[in-house]
C-alpha cells in the first residue's frame, strides 16, 4: 500500500504543477499584447494541459484515498 500512496502523491504533485503552469501561461497571455489568433492558439493549448492536469491530480488524490482506506 505504501507504493500506491507514493505514486498517488507524485501524481497529485504533477497535476498541481500542471495547473500552476496553466495559471502562469494564462497570466502571460492576458498581460501580453498578442494578436487574437495567437491568443486563441495559446488558450487552446492551455485548455488541453489544464484538463490533463486536473485529471492527473484527481487520479493521484484517488490513489492516496485508496491507500489511506486500505492501509
VENTAWO-V764846 format. One record per run of one state. SS is the DSSP state (@ for helix, = for strand, . for the rest). FROM is the first residue (numbers start at 1). TO is the last residue. If there is no record, write none. Layout:
BEGIN
((SS:FROM:TO) (SS:FROM:TO))
END
This chain:
BEGIN
((.:1:1) (@:2:31) (.:32:35) (@:36:70) (.:71:71))
END
